[in-house]
Amino acid sequence: MRADRLVSLVLLLRGRGRLTATELADELEVSTRTVLRDIEALSAAGVPVYAERGRRGGFALLPGFRTELTGLSHDEAIALLVAGSRRGAQVFGLGSALASAMLKVVDALPESYRHTAADVAQRLLIDPETDLLSRRMVTEEVPGSISAEVRRAVLAGNKLRIHYAATGRSPEWRTVDPIGLVTVRGQGYLLATRSGAERTYRLSRVSAAEVLPEPAQRSERVDLGRVWQERSTRFRTGGDRIDVLVRVDPARRDELVSTALAVRTEESGADGWLRLEVTFQDARHAEWALWQLTTDAEVLAPPSLRTCLRDRAAAIAARYGAP
């Protein structure tokens, strides 16, 4: 760990120039005393770092000093720099490691295009905090100690004991065989099996975790993308599914289809609107999806869904009616 921190310290000085002990401590997430000890260690190892006193003083490297790091191609460096803007590292407790890695990536570039790659990466934004409608993406906070323990079990292939609170239930201890970690829109999930049955655990609901010495019962290789897709499909198609017959303005057709689980039939009506039979996960899902389409869609069946939408519209009209 200290060797990595010393490398990060050198890279910070190379990339930023003169920095105070306080600034270095903030970047490396250590105390100023630790920074001063690291500076002494670097000097003893022959790294030309020197101190400048005064109001604008700090630590700096002699001009031209360069560490020996493996080089990357221009596109490889850009890919890594852009990846550094994603939230997965934060969800899995790798934020500090990612920041350190980004420093090494920039320093590993040839001098001829180091600044060009950094400028290009600044012009590519992945998963901003809000979308065009100002809907904020919330990244769930997972304590670093829990993230590290879960991650260690996944990568080492050991069984994992977690204190987990399922929705609407009290927390309880469970022993699982971890398969992999997935992050989706700022939310982290542990894919695992328990007594041979597939399980998916939300990391934010894990209050404690402990790696066990026993090896996990799992395959040597896994296609995590396929596993996640299969579990997502089963989750969406579970529950009390409902078929809905609806007429919709063709301009809103894609919006309707994107919220449905499946489209069973589709035909054009004499009035220019489309008639579709679509399947939703349950009545609540159907009511939400059709309400978004306002007067650009009309439910023809089942009658119970028509009643729900009518009652909701009547309640809104009463709320905003004339006093």
Secondary structure as the mmCIF struct_conf table of DSSP 4:
data_model
#
loop_
_struct_conf.conf_type_id
_struct_conf.id
_struct_conf.beg_label_comp_id
_struct_conf.beg_label_asym_id
_struct_conf.beg_label_seq_id
_struct_conf.end_label_comp_id
_struct_conf.end_label_asym_id
_struct_conf.end_label_seq_id
HELX_RH_AL_P HELX_RH_AL_P1 ARG A 2 ARG A 16
BEND BEND1 ARG A 18 ARG A 18
STRN STRN1 LEU A 19 LEU A 19
HELX_RH_AL_P HELX_RH_AL_P2 ALA A 21 LEU A 28
TURN_TY1_P TURN_TY1_P1 GLU A 29 GLU A 29
BEND BEND2 VAL A 30 VAL A 30
HELX_RH_AL_P HELX_RH_AL_P3 THR A 32 ALA A 44
TURN_TY1_P TURN_TY1_P2 ALA A 45 GLY A 46
STRN STRN2 VAL A 49 GLU A 52
BEND BEND3 GLY A 54 GLY A 54
TURN_TY1_P TURN_TY1_P3 ARG A 55 ARG A 56
STRN STRN3 GLY A 58 LEU A 61
HELX_LH_PP_P HELX_LH_PP_P1 LEU A 62 LEU A 62
TURN_TY1_P TURN_TY1_P4 PRO A 63 GLY A 64
HELX_RH_AL_P HELX_RH_AL_P4 HIS A 74 ALA A 83
TURN_TY1_P TURN_TY1_P5 GLY A 84 SER A 85
BEND BEND4 ARG A 86 ARG A 87
HELX_RH_AL_P HELX_RH_AL_P5 GLY A 88 VAL A 91
TURN_TY1_P TURN_TY1_P6 PHE A 92 GLY A 93
HELX_RH_AL_P HELX_RH_AL_P6 GLY A 95 ALA A 108
BEND BEND5 LEU A 109 LEU A 109
TURN_TY1_P TURN_TY1_P7 GLU A 111 TYR A 113
HELX_RH_AL_P HELX_RH_AL_P7 ARG A 114 GLN A 122
TURN_TY1_P TURN_TY1_P8 ARG A 123 ARG A 123
BEND BEND6 ASP A 127 ASP A 127
BEND BEND7 GLU A 129 GLU A 129
STRN STRN4 THR A 130 THR A 130
TURN_TY1_P TURN_TY1_P9 LEU A 132 LEU A 133
HELX_LH_PP_P HELX_LH_PP_P2 ARG A 135 ARG A 135
STRN STRN5 ARG A 136 ARG A 136
HELX_LH_PP_P HELX_LH_PP_P3 MET A 137 GLU A 141
HELX_RH_AL_P HELX_RH_AL_P8 GLY A 144 ALA A 156
TURN_TY1_P TURN_TY1_P10 GLY A 157 GLY A 157
STRN STRN6 ASN A 158 TYR A 164
TURN_TY1_P TURN_TY1_P11 THR A 167 GLY A 168
BEND BEND8 ARG A 169 ARG A 169
STRN STRN7 GLU A 172 VAL A 184
TURN_TY1_P TURN_TY1_P12 ARG A 185 GLY A 186
STRN STRN8 GLN A 187 ARG A 194
TURN_TY1_P TURN_TY1_P13 SER A 195 GLY A 196
STRN STRN9 ALA A 197 ARG A 202
HELX_RH_3T_P HELX_RH_3T_P1 LEU A 203 ARG A 205
STRN STRN10 VAL A 206 PRO A 215
HELX_LH_PP_P HELX_LH_PP_P4 ALA A 216 ALA A 216
BEND BEND9 GLU A 220 GLU A 220
HELX_RH_AL_P HELX_RH_AL_P9 LEU A 224 THR A 237
BEND BEND10 GLY A 239 GLY A 239
STRN STRN11 ILE A 242 VAL A 248
HELX_RH_3T_P HELX_RH_3T_P2 PRO A 250 ARG A 252
HELX_RH_AL_P HELX_RH_AL_P10 ARG A 253 THR A 259
BEND BEND11 ALA A 260 LEU A 261
STRN STRN12 ALA A 262 SER A 268
TURN_TY1_P TURN_TY1_P14 ALA A 270 ASP A 271
BEND BEND12 GLY A 272 GLY A 272
STRN STRN13 LEU A 274 PHE A 280
BEND BEND13 GLN A 281 ASP A 282
HELX_RH_AL_P HELX_RH_AL_P11 ALA A 283 GLN A 292
TURN_TY1_P TURN_TY1_P15 LEU A 293 LEU A 293
HELX_RH_3T_P HELX_RH_3T_P3 THR A 294 ASP A 296
STRN STRN14 ALA A 297 ALA A 301
HELX_RH_AL_P HELX_RH_AL_P12 PRO A 303 TYR A 320
BEND BEND14 GLY A 321 GLY A 321
#
